[in-house]
Amino acid sequence: MRGHGQAVRAKQRITRLAAVLLCSLALPVAAQQHKPTVEELQQRLEALERRLGGTVATEAGEVGLADLDQRLRVLERRLELQQEEQVTKAKEAPVIAVNDKGASFKSAGGDYEIRLRGLIQGDGRFFLDDHAPAQNDTFLLRTARPTIEGSLGKLVGFRLTPEFAGDNASIVDAYVDLRFDPAYTLRVGKFTSPVGLERLQSSSALSAVERSLPSELAPNRDIGVQLQGEVADGRFSYALGVFNGTVDGRDAVTSNPDNEFEYAGRVFFEPFRNDANALSGLGFGLGASIGDKRGTGNNFLPRYRTAGQAQFFTYRSAVNADGEHFRWSPQAYYYLGRFGLLGEYIQSRQEVVVASGVNAGRRDKLENTAWQATAQWVLTGEDAGYRGVVKPSRPFRPGEEGWGAFELVARYGALDIDDDAFPLFADAATSARQARNWTLGLNWYLTSNLKLVFNYLDTTFKGGAADATDREDEKAIFSRLQVAF
């Protein structure tokens, strides 16, 4: 009885194997209708063993059911091991993704990742008043930035962004993050100082071609160490750092020029961030920096420029920075559906001294201030945001109905120079006391990667002309083609 039971089970296994063999060897349909003999099953089993790389028994003689059953068991186990190996390899295989955000290469567990991104901005700039100084109509490659960023395990993150636009290549961002916890991450390297709201906004997300006048007073990228984090599900964020220090509106040089450090910080609140109500897009905060600066030249005292990159204020060559440099900037934004509003105020106070000449030794503490307000309205219904229109609901496709997203932008702002700067520390014949700018714009987001920007801007001045009158207005039409991924 025991032998009879083994024979029955062997026949059942062989019957199951017959179906597998017929499919795996792609036999004709007619063969599937033929009831195979033991010899035929043996031949097909041997063929499958060859395909799987196994050893095929070649001894002559009659093959019994027990022998076929044993070989079938070996074959089944081999198939199970191969399936397990394939599953293991699939789990260990890296994940490669290419989409509208660039390309990424991620380890199977997700701890290691490298992302490739890029930003290209090409401008056409046309000035409407030929009498305005230093203004030439031009086509301009404004930005050409590839970016490599990612994670080296759960602890280490990094970002490297060179800049190839302009006459010389440079490094825009180069930093490492030690991510101990979302509430406290340590950032080391070169990155944007945490003071100005618009300065912290990505170039690809700007609502206008150029940043507004308050960004001329805020520090740009600096070299240092910063502790940052988010708590309460992102409702509160902070940053506090120590930097080499940089002048208003510019990047830091490669080393500390005066052996003095600058301390900068920022707190920002989004109290209704995760709530589904009309205040979920409200954010407000305060940025500030303080440190001493001692020296002369462009590495210590700023030169303020218009959106058209025309210089309208500079200190006299005999003036030195000599003491405390303090900035503070209250800032806020509010986004509700297709509407957005961003505003900021900044004050930059610097101690200066006349280093030579008849007024040598004369010193003062000068306060320059600026403010701006920017309103946005997305005509096609997508949500406005600090990062721009992230993705059009109907991307532009030639020959189809989609036209992308359209956004109207209006901005007004001013920068005021301390009255005490004239005439001792600045020349009224070459430097304006005030600049006021208004900008109207239309942004066309064709896709999530392609954006066209059109701006009309008008900047007026008080003072700054050789005949003691006002400097000529800057009126211009700017356009930009942007590709970001």
C-alpha positions as CSV (number, residue, x, y, z in Angstrom):
1,M,0.0,0.0,0.0
2,R,2.8,2.3,0.8
3,G,4.4,1.8,-2.6
4,H,1.0,2.3,-4.3
5,G,0.6,5.7,-2.5
6,Q,4.1,6.8,-3.6
7,A,3.2,5.9,-7.1
8,V,0.0,7.8,-7.0
9,R,1.7,10.9,-5.6
10,A,4.4,10.6,-8.3
11,K,1.8,10.4,-11.0
12,Q,0.2,13.5,-9.6
13,R,3.5,15.4,-9.7
14,I,4.2,14.2,-13.2
15,T,0.7,15.4,-14.3
16,R,1.4,18.9,-12.9
17,L,4.8,18.9,-14.5
18,A,3.4,18.0,-17.9
19,A,1.5,21.3,-18.1
20,V,4.6,23.2,-17.1
21,L,6.8,21.4,-19.6
22,L,4.3,22.0,-22.4
23,C,4.2,25.7,-21.8
24,S,7.9,26.2,-21.1
25,L,9.0,24.3,-24.2
26,A,6.3,26.1,-26.3
27,L,4.9,22.8,-27.8
28,P,2.1,23.0,-30.4
29,V,-1.5,23.0,-29.2
30,A,-1.9,19.6,-30.6
31,A,0.7,18.3,-28.2
32,Q,-1.3,19.6,-25.3
33,Q,-4.2,17.3,-26.3
34,H,-2.0,14.2,-26.3
35,K,-1.7,12.3,-23.0
36,P,2.1,12.0,-22.5
37,T,3.8,8.7,-21.7
38,V,6.5,8.3,-19.1
39,E,9.2,8.3,-21.8
40,E,7.9,11.5,-23.2
41,L,7.7,13.2,-19.8
42,Q,11.3,12.0,-19.2
43,Q,12.4,13.6,-22.4
44,R,10.7,16.9,-21.6
45,L,12.1,16.8,-18.1
46,E,15.6,16.4,-19.4
47,A,15.1,19.3,-21.8
48,L,13.9,21.6,-19.0
49,E,16.9,20.4,-16.9
50,R,19.2,21.5,-19.7
51,R,17.5,24.9,-19.9
52,L,18.0,25.4,-16.2
53,G,21.6,24.4,-16.4
54,G,21.3,21.2,-14.4
55,T,22.9,17.8,-14.9
56,V,20.8,15.4,-17.0
57,A,20.8,11.7,-16.2
58,T,21.9,9.7,-19.3
59,E,22.0,6.1,-17.9
60,A,20.2,3.6,-20.1
61,G,17.4,1.5,-18.8
62,E,13.8,1.9,-17.9
63,V,13.0,4.9,-15.8
64,G,10.6,4.4,-13.0
65,L,8.1,6.8,-11.5
66,A,10.1,7.1,-8.3
67,D,13.1,8.3,-10.3
68,L,11.1,10.9,-12.2
69,D,9.5,12.0,-8.9
70,Q,13.0,12.5,-7.3
71,R,14.2,14.5,-10.3
72,L,11.0,16.5,-10.2
73,R,11.6,17.4,-6.6
74,V,15.1,18.6,-7.4
75,L,13.9,20.6,-10.3
76,E,11.1,22.2,-8.2
77,R,13.6,23.1,-5.5
78,R,16.0,24.6,-8.1
79,L,13.1,26.7,-9.4
80,E,12.3,27.9,-5.9
81,L,15.9,28.9,-5.3
82,Q,16.0,30.8,-8.6
83,Q,12.9,32.7,-7.7
84,E,14.3,33.5,-4.2
85,E,17.5,34.8,-5.9
86,Q,15.5,36.9,-8.3
87,V,13.5,38.4,-5.4
88,T,16.7,39.1,-3.5
89,K,18.3,40.8,-6.5
90,A,15.2,42.9,-7.1
91,K,15.3,44.1,-3.5
92,E,19.0,45.0,-3.7
93,A,18.8,46.6,-7.2
94,P,19.2,50.4,-7.3
95,V,16.2,52.4,-8.3
96,I,16.7,54.7,-11.3
97,A,14.1,57.4,-12.0
98,V,13.9,60.2,-14.6
99,N,11.1,62.7,-14.5
100,D,10.4,66.4,-14.6
101,K,12.5,66.9,-11.5
102,G,15.6,65.5,-13.1
103,A,17.3,62.1,-12.7
104,S,17.9,60.2,-9.5
105,F,19.8,57.1,-8.6
106,K,18.7,55.5,-5.3
107,S,19.9,52.4,-3.4
108,A,17.3,49.7,-2.8
109,G,16.9,50.8,0.8
110,G,16.7,54.4,-0.1
111,D,19.5,55.5,2.2
112,Y,21.9,56.4,-0.6
113,E,20.8,58.7,-3.4
114,I,22.2,61.0,-6.1
115,R,20.0,63.5,-7.9
116,L,20.9,65.4,-11.0
117,R,19.2,68.7,-11.6
118,G,19.7,71.9,-13.6
119,L,18.7,75.5,-14.3
120,I,19.2,77.5,-17.4
121,Q,18.0,81.1,-17.8
122,G,18.4,83.1,-21.0
123,D,17.3,86.8,-21.0
124,G,16.5,89.5,-23.5
125,R,16.9,93.0,-22.0
126,F,15.8,96.1,-23.8
127,F,16.0,99.6,-22.3
128,L,13.6,102.2,-23.4
129,D,15.6,105.3,-22.5
130,D,19.0,105.7,-24.3
131,H,20.0,108.5,-21.9
132,A,20.1,106.2,-18.9
133,P,23.8,105.4,-18.0
134,A,25.4,102.0,-18.5
135,Q,22.3,100.5,-20.1
136,N,22.8,98.4,-23.3
137,D,20.2,96.3,-25.0
138,T,21.5,92.7,-24.8
139,F,20.8,89.0,-24.9
140,L,22.2,87.4,-21.8
141,L,22.9,84.0,-20.4
142,R,21.8,84.8,-16.9
143,T,22.1,81.3,-15.3
144,A,23.6,78.0,-16.2
145,R,23.7,75.8,-13.1
146,P,23.9,72.0,-13.0
147,T,23.3,70.6,-9.5
148,I,24.4,67.3,-7.9
149,E,22.7,66.6,-4.6
150,G,21.7,63.6,-2.6
151,S,22.2,61.5,0.5
152,L,25.0,59.3,1.8
153,G,23.2,57.2,4.3
154,K,20.6,58.6,6.6
155,L,23.0,61.1,8.3
156,V,24.7,62.9,5.4
157,G,23.2,65.0,2.7
158,F,25.0,67.2,0.2
159,R,24.6,69.7,-2.6
160,L,27.0,71.0,-5.2
161,T,26.0,73.7,-7.7
162,P,28.5,75.4,-10.0
163,E,27.7,78.4,-12.1
164,F,28.8,78.5,-15.8
165,A,27.1,81.7,-16.9
166,G,29.2,84.9,-17.0
167,D,32.9,85.2,-17.9
168,N,34.2,82.9,-15.2
169,A,32.9,79.7,-13.6
170,S,32.1,79.8,-9.9
171,I,30.6,77.8,-7.1
172,V,27.1,78.8,-6.1
173,D,26.3,76.2,-3.5
174,A,28.6,73.7,-1.9
175,Y,27.5,72.3,1.4
176,V,27.0,69.1,3.5
177,D,24.1,68.5,5.9
178,L,24.4,66.4,9.0
179,R,20.8,65.3,9.5
180,F,20.6,64.3,13.1
181,D,16.9,64.9,13.2
182,P,14.4,67.1,11.3
183,A,14.4,69.4,14.3
184,Y,18.2,69.9,14.2
185,T,20.4,69.6,11.1
186,L,23.9,71.0,10.9
187,R,24.8,72.6,7.5
188,V,28.5,73.3,6.7
189,G,29.8,75.0,3.5
190,K,28.7,77.7,1.2
191,F,24.9,78.5,1.0
192,T,22.5,81.4,1.4
193,S,22.6,83.3,4.6
194,P,19.2,83.0,6.5
195,V,18.2,86.7,6.5
196,G,16.2,87.8,3.4
197,L,12.9,86.1,2.4
198,E,13.3,86.7,-1.3
199,R,17.1,85.8,-1.1
200,L,16.1,82.4,0.2
201,Q,13.7,81.8,-2.7
202,S,15.1,79.7,-5.5
203,S,16.1,81.5,-8.7
204,S,13.7,79.3,-10.7
205,A,10.7,80.3,-8.5
206,L,11.2,84.1,-8.7
207,S,8.0,85.9,-9.8
208,A,10.0,88.5,-11.7
209,V,13.2,88.3,-13.8
210,E,15.3,89.9,-11.1
211,R,15.0,90.2,-7.3
212,S,13.6,93.3,-5.7
213,L,15.4,96.2,-4.0
214,P,15.4,94.7,-0.4
215,S,17.5,91.9,-1.7
216,E,20.2,94.5,-2.3
217,L,20.5,94.9,1.5
218,A,20.3,91.2,2.4
219,P,23.4,89.0,2.4
220,N,23.5,86.4,-0.4
221,R,25.6,83.2,-0.2
222,D,28.2,83.0,2.6
223,I,30.6,80.4,4.0
224,G,30.0,79.1,7.5
225,V,28.2,76.7,9.8
226,Q,24.5,76.7,10.5
227,L,22.1,74.8,12.8
228,Q,18.6,74.6,11.3
229,G,15.4,72.6,11.7
230,E,11.6,72.3,11.7
231,V,9.3,71.4,14.6
232,A,5.6,71.1,15.1
233,D,5.0,69.4,11.7
234,G,6.7,72.3,9.9
235,R,4.8,75.1,11.6
236,F,8.0,76.5,13.0
237,S,11.4,76.6,11.4
238,Y,14.6,78.2,12.4
239,A,18.2,78.7,11.3
240,L,21.2,80.1,13.3
241,G,24.7,80.3,11.9
242,V,28.2,81.7,12.0
243,F,29.7,83.0,8.8
244,N,32.7,84.8,7.3
245,G,30.5,87.7,6.6
246,T,29.6,89.4,3.3
247,V,28.5,92.8,2.1
248,D,24.9,93.6,1.3
249,G,23.4,91.8,-1.7
250,R,26.6,89.9,-2.7
251,D,28.3,86.5,-2.2
252,A,31.1,86.1,0.2
253,V,34.7,85.9,-1.0
254,T,36.6,82.6,-0.7
255,S,38.1,83.5,2.7
256,N,37.5,85.7,5.7
257,P,39.0,89.1,4.6
258,D,39.1,90.9,8.0
259,N,39.3,88.1,10.7
260,E,35.8,89.0,11.9
261,F,32.7,86.7,11.9
262,E,29.1,87.4,11.2
263,Y,26.2,85.8,13.1
264,A,22.9,85.3,11.3
265,G,19.6,83.8,12.1
266,R,16.0,83.5,11.2
267,V,12.7,82.2,12.7
268,F,9.7,81.6,10.6
269,F,6.1,80.6,11.5
270,E,3.4,78.9,9.5
271,P,0.8,78.4,12.3
272,F,-1.9,77.0,10.0
273,R,0.3,75.1,7.6
274,N,-1.4,71.7,7.9
275,D,-5.0,73.1,8.4
276,A,-7.6,73.1,5.6
277,N,-8.6,76.7,6.0
278,A,-8.1,80.1,4.5
279,L,-5.0,80.7,6.7
280,S,-3.0,77.6,5.7
281,G,-0.9,79.6,3.3
282,L,0.2,82.3,5.9
283,G,3.8,82.5,6.9
284,F,5.7,85.2,8.8
285,G,9.1,85.6,10.5
286,L,12.2,87.6,11.2
287,G,15.7,87.4,9.9
288,A,18.8,89.2,11.3
289,S,22.6,89.3,11.2
290,I,25.3,91.0,13.2
291,G,29.0,91.2,13.0
292,D,32.0,93.6,12.7
293,K,33.5,94.7,9.4
294,R,36.8,96.5,9.1
295,G,38.3,97.4,5.7
296,T,37.9,99.3,2.5
297,G,36.7,98.2,-1.0
298,N,34.0,96.1,-2.4
299,N,34.5,93.2,0.1
300,F,33.5,95.5,3.0
301,L,31.1,98.2,1.7
302,P,28.3,97.5,-0.8
303,R,27.3,99.0,-4.1
304,Y,23.6,99.0,-4.7
305,R,22.2,98.2,-8.2
306,T,18.9,98.3,-10.0
307,A,17.2,95.3,-11.6
308,G,19.0,96.3,-14.8
309,Q,22.3,95.9,-12.9
310,A,23.1,99.6,-13.1
311,Q,24.9,100.9,-10.0
312,F,23.1,103.8,-8.4
313,F,24.9,104.1,-5.1
314,T,28.5,103.6,-3.8
315,Y,30.6,105.0,-1.0
316,R,33.5,107.2,-1.5
317,S,36.9,105.5,-2.0
318,A,38.3,107.0,1.2
319,V,35.5,105.5,3.3
320,N,36.1,102.3,5.3
321,A,33.8,99.9,7.1
322,D,34.9,100.2,10.7
323,G,32.6,98.6,13.3
324,E,29.3,96.8,13.7
325,H,27.2,95.8,10.8
326,F,23.6,94.9,11.8
327,R,20.6,93.8,9.6
328,W,17.1,92.9,10.6
329,S,14.2,91.9,8.3
330,P,10.6,91.3,9.2
331,Q,9.0,89.3,6.4
332,A,5.8,87.5,5.5
333,Y,3.8,85.8,2.7
334,Y,0.2,84.7,2.2
335,Y,-1.1,82.3,-0.5
336,L,-4.7,81.4,-1.0
337,G,-5.6,79.4,-4.1
338,R,-4.6,81.4,-7.2
339,F,-3.7,84.5,-5.2
340,G,-0.3,85.3,-3.5
341,L,1.2,88.2,-1.6
342,L,4.8,88.5,-0.4
343,G,6.3,91.4,1.5
344,E,9.5,92.2,3.4
345,Y,11.3,95.1,5.0
346,I,15.0,95.2,5.7
347,Q,17.4,97.6,7.5
348,S,21.2,97.5,7.1
349,R,23.2,99.6,9.6
350,Q,26.9,99.9,9.2
351,E,29.6,101.9,11.1
352,V,31.8,103.8,8.7
353,V,34.8,106.1,9.0
354,V,36.7,108.4,6.6
355,A,40.2,106.9,6.4
356,S,42.0,109.7,4.7
357,G,41.8,113.3,3.5
358,V,40.8,116.5,5.4
359,N,37.9,114.6,7.1
360,A,40.0,111.7,8.2
361,G,38.7,110.1,11.4
362,R,35.1,111.3,10.9
363,R,32.7,108.4,11.5
364,D,29.0,107.7,11.6
365,K,26.5,104.8,11.8
366,L,24.5,104.8,8.6
367,E,21.1,103.1,8.2
368,N,19.9,102.1,4.8
369,T,16.4,100.6,4.4
370,A,14.3,98.9,1.7
371,W,10.9,97.3,1.4
372,Q,8.8,95.6,-1.3
373,A,5.4,94.0,-1.9
374,T,4.7,91.5,-4.6
375,A,1.2,90.3,-5.6
376,Q,0.5,87.3,-7.8
377,W,-2.6,86.0,-9.6
378,V,-2.8,82.8,-11.5
379,L,-5.2,83.3,-14.4
380,T,-5.6,79.6,-15.2
381,G,-6.6,78.6,-11.7
382,E,-3.6,76.7,-10.4
383,D,-2.3,77.5,-6.9
384,A,0.1,80.3,-6.4
385,G,3.0,79.6,-4.0
386,Y,6.4,80.6,-2.7
387,R,7.9,78.1,-5.2
388,G,5.9,79.5,-8.1
389,V,3.3,77.5,-10.0
390,V,4.7,74.0,-9.4
391,K,2.9,72.2,-12.3
392,P,0.3,73.5,-14.8
393,S,-2.9,71.5,-14.7
394,R,-3.0,71.5,-18.5
395,P,0.6,71.6,-19.9
396,F,1.3,73.2,-23.3
397,R,1.3,70.6,-26.1
398,P,1.4,71.8,-29.7
399,G,-1.7,70.8,-31.6
400,E,-3.7,70.0,-28.4
401,E,-5.9,72.0,-26.1
402,G,-3.4,72.5,-23.2
403,W,-1.8,75.9,-23.0
404,G,0.0,75.7,-19.6
405,A,-0.5,78.2,-16.8
406,F,-0.5,82.0,-16.9
407,E,0.3,84.3,-13.9
408,L,0.1,88.0,-13.5
409,V,2.6,89.7,-11.2
410,A,2.8,93.3,-9.8
411,R,5.6,94.5,-7.5
412,Y,6.5,97.8,-5.9
413,G,9.4,98.6,-3.7
414,A,12.0,101.2,-2.6
415,L,15.5,101.5,-1.2
416,D,16.4,104.6,0.8
417,I,20.0,105.7,1.7
418,D,20.6,107.4,5.1
419,D,20.6,111.1,4.6
420,D,23.8,111.3,6.7
421,A,25.7,109.5,4.0
422,F,25.8,112.8,2.0
423,P,28.1,114.5,1.3
424,L,30.8,113.1,3.5
425,F,30.6,109.4,2.9
426,A,29.0,109.4,-0.6
427,D,29.0,111.7,-3.6
428,A,25.5,113.1,-4.4
429,A,26.6,113.7,-8.0
430,T,27.1,110.0,-8.6
431,S,25.0,108.3,-5.9
432,A,21.2,108.5,-5.6
433,R,19.5,109.0,-2.2
434,Q,16.6,106.8,-3.2
435,A,15.4,104.3,-5.8
436,R,11.8,103.3,-6.3
437,N,10.7,100.5,-8.6
438,W,7.5,99.1,-9.9
439,T,7.3,96.0,-12.1
440,L,4.5,94.4,-14.0
441,G,4.9,90.9,-15.3
442,L,3.4,87.9,-17.1
443,N,4.6,84.4,-16.4
444,W,3.8,81.6,-18.8
445,Y,4.4,78.1,-17.3
446,L,4.3,76.0,-20.4
447,T,5.2,72.8,-18.5
448,S,6.7,72.1,-15.1
449,N,10.1,72.5,-16.7
450,L,9.6,75.4,-19.2
451,K,8.8,79.0,-18.2
452,L,8.6,82.3,-20.1
453,V,8.7,85.6,-18.2
454,F,7.9,89.0,-19.5
455,N,8.5,92.1,-17.3
456,Y,8.0,95.8,-17.7
457,L,9.9,97.8,-15.0
458,D,10.3,101.4,-14.1
459,T,12.8,102.6,-11.6
460,T,13.0,106.3,-10.5
461,F,15.6,108.0,-8.4
462,K,16.2,110.9,-6.1
463,G,19.5,112.6,-6.7
464,G,22.5,110.9,-8.3
465,A,23.0,113.3,-11.2
466,A,26.0,115.6,-11.8
467,D,23.9,118.7,-12.0
468,A,22.3,118.1,-8.6
469,T,19.1,116.7,-10.2
470,D,17.6,113.3,-10.2
471,R,19.2,110.5,-12.1
472,E,17.5,109.3,-15.3
473,D,14.7,106.8,-14.9
474,E,15.4,103.2,-15.8
475,K,12.6,101.8,-18.0
476,A,13.0,98.5,-19.6
477,I,11.4,95.3,-21.0
478,F,12.9,92.1,-19.8
479,S,12.1,88.6,-21.1
480,R,13.4,85.2,-19.9
481,L,13.3,81.7,-21.1
482,Q,13.8,79.3,-18.3
483,V,14.4,75.5,-18.3
484,A,14.5,73.9,-14.9
485,F,14.6,70.2,-13.9
